[in-house]
Amino acid sequence: MKSMTKLDTRLRGIFPSNFCPGDVLEREIAGPGVVLFRLIKSAEAPLVKARKWRGKVMGAKYRIDPGIIASAIRADRDAR
């Protein structure tokens, strides 16, 4: 299977659908201008135990402040 990928300004590329975020890949330089990526280990989804808290079913033990998330997104957008 051959596919082409163009890198962006941060040297990130889009890989085919058989790769997922979190996969461990091996990079091999096969020759001038030829780079091969091999899948070593597939990403494992973390399992979170559900629990009840104040009448709601929660997945994570700690609550993240929405303000922290919003400021991180804003900082990422401003950096572009």
C-alpha positions in Angstrom: 0.0 0.0 0.0 1.4 3.4 -1.0 0.2 6.7 0.2 1.7 10.2 0.2 1.8 12.6 3.1 2.7 16.2 3.1 4.2 17.7 6.3 3.0 20.9 7.8 5.1 23.7 9.3 5.6 21.7 12.5 6.8 18.7 10.6 3.6 16.7 11.4 2.0 14.4 8.8 -1.3 12.6 8.3 -0.8 8.8 8.3 -3.2 6.2 6.8 -6.1 4.9 8.9 -4.2 1.8 10.0 -2.2 4.0 12.4 -3.8 5.6 15.4 -2.6 8.4 17.9 -0.4 6.8 20.6 0.9 4.0 18.3 4.6 3.2 18.7 6.3 3.3 15.3 9.8 2.3 14.2 11.4 4.7 11.8 13.9 3.3 9.3 15.9 5.2 6.8 16.0 2.9 3.8 18.0 5.1 1.5 18.3 8.7 0.2 14.8 10.2 0.4 13.2 6.9 1.6 11.8 6.6 5.2 9.8 3.6 6.3 7.5 3.5 9.4 6.7 0.2 11.0 4.0 -0.4 13.6 5.6 -1.8 16.8 2.8 -1.5 19.3 -0.8 -0.4 18.9 -2.1 2.3 21.3 -3.9 1.0 24.3 -7.0 2.9 25.4 -6.9 3.6 29.1 -9.6 1.9 31.2 -11.3 4.1 33.7 -13.6 2.7 36.4 -17.0 4.4 36.5 -18.1 5.6 39.9 -21.0 7.6 41.4 -20.4 11.1 42.8 -23.2 13.4 44.0 -25.7 11.3 42.0 -23.8 11.4 38.7 -21.7 8.7 37.1 -18.1 10.0 36.8 -15.3 8.4 34.8 -12.2 10.2 36.2 -11.1 10.5 39.8 -10.1 14.1 39.5 -12.1 17.0 38.0 -10.2 19.3 35.6 -11.1 23.0 35.7 -12.7 24.1 32.4 -10.8 27.4 32.7 -7.5 25.5 32.4 -8.7 23.7 29.3 -10.0 27.0 27.7 -6.7 28.8 28.4 -4.7 25.9 26.9 -6.8 25.9 23.8 -6.5 29.7 23.5 -2.7 29.5 23.9 -2.5 26.9 21.2 -4.6 29.0 18.8 -2.6 32.2 19.5 0.7 30.3 18.9 -0.5 29.5 15.3 
